[in-house]
Amino acid sequence: MSKKLRIAQYGCGKMAVYSMRYVYEKGGEIVSAFDINPQVIGKDIGDIMKTGKKGIIVQNASDAGKAFKADRPDACIITTLSLFKDVFDAFKVCAENGVNAISTCEEAFYPQNSSPALTAQLDEIARKNNCTLCGSGYQDVFWGNLITVLAGATQTVKKIRGRSSYNVEDYGIALAKAHGAGLDLDAFAKEISASDNISEEARKKLIDEGTFLPSYMWNVNGWLCARLGLTPVKQVQKTVPQTYKADLKSSTLNMTIPSGHATGMSAVVTTETEEGIVIESESIGKVYAPEDFDQNDWTLEGEPSTQVIINRPATVELTCATVVGRLPDLINAEPGYVTTDKMQAPVYKLKTLDEYAAASR
């Protein structure tokens, strides 16, 4: 594009500290920033990044549309919540103003199989206004492209098994509560597990209504099927509480979780396909005990079988670096809601971001 990419930041919490800094380091610039937190609104983004003042003040998210008209960003990075319905308004204001947008929202990675109506609505608005929307982040590489590349080195795949863990303390109170952290087991069963103990018909109804609550791997399995050309015929998920042998302090929840209470949850998603390949993926989100650490473990069963284990991945930084690296792919993509299974695999951006982005659609 022969000019600095002009980027807006929507959500100025923990993730934005990295995503904004990475934009600057890759030769772009932040031209506007938004949040809903009164304690963040009015701050200079340089103070948030701790890099020195940048002269860009965080505005109320309700003013995003007006700011987009004035600042005309090339793209917007949305780092707020994990459910598609919760980032819908952020995507919508971007699409209505012709601003490309990419989100770390886990469901946004492949929302077609959990929120098809909302996805179709955003797709229509984005097409009309000649911009692209998508979701990316850690899952794009470590739960998605890494697995499909390994499959490319496999003669016959019979089953794909994945297991990934993360500390809910790193992502804020809303996510910790959504994982049932701090609940006793009876409350966990009623508030968390019960939503998955339903029939296929009931689940389909929730999906059609836009009220289904997918675990992180629900959308990952859909993405993997799309990338590999598989046809899902059945997909189910099950949530199981995680516990610890002793009391566990949670700074995010501002409480001590009693021994035997839920520290978080494991969500297992199993997908059966028409081609006979089964995908079984598990995400474990919990308040970590002293001995716990992030782990990403995937196995492709077949000829030959292959296992890859990554210990202690820096999930926050990797998420933000992936999203920033995806900005040129976002800008270069066709208009609409375009999931990253339709884009090239992420590659290292050695040059500044603008050198990879098309001058126009």
Secondary structure, DSSP 8 states (H G I E B T S, - for coil): --S--EEEEE--SHHHHHHHHHHHHTT-EEEEEEES-TTTTT-BHHHHHTS---S-BEEEGGGHHHHHHHH--SEEEE-S-SSHHHHHHHHHHHHHTT-EEEE--SGGGSGGGT-HHHHHHHHHHHHHTT-EEEE-SHHIIIIIIHHHHHHTT-SEEEEEEEEEEEEGGGS-HHHHHHTTTT--HHHHHHHTGGGGSS-HHHHHHHHHHT-----HHHHHHHHHHHHHT--EEEEEEEEEEE--SS-EEETTTTEEE-TTS-SEEEEEEEEEETTS-EEEEEEEEE---TT---EEEEEEEEES-EEEEEES--HHHHHHHHHHHHHHHHHHS-SEE--GGGS-------S-GGGTS-S--
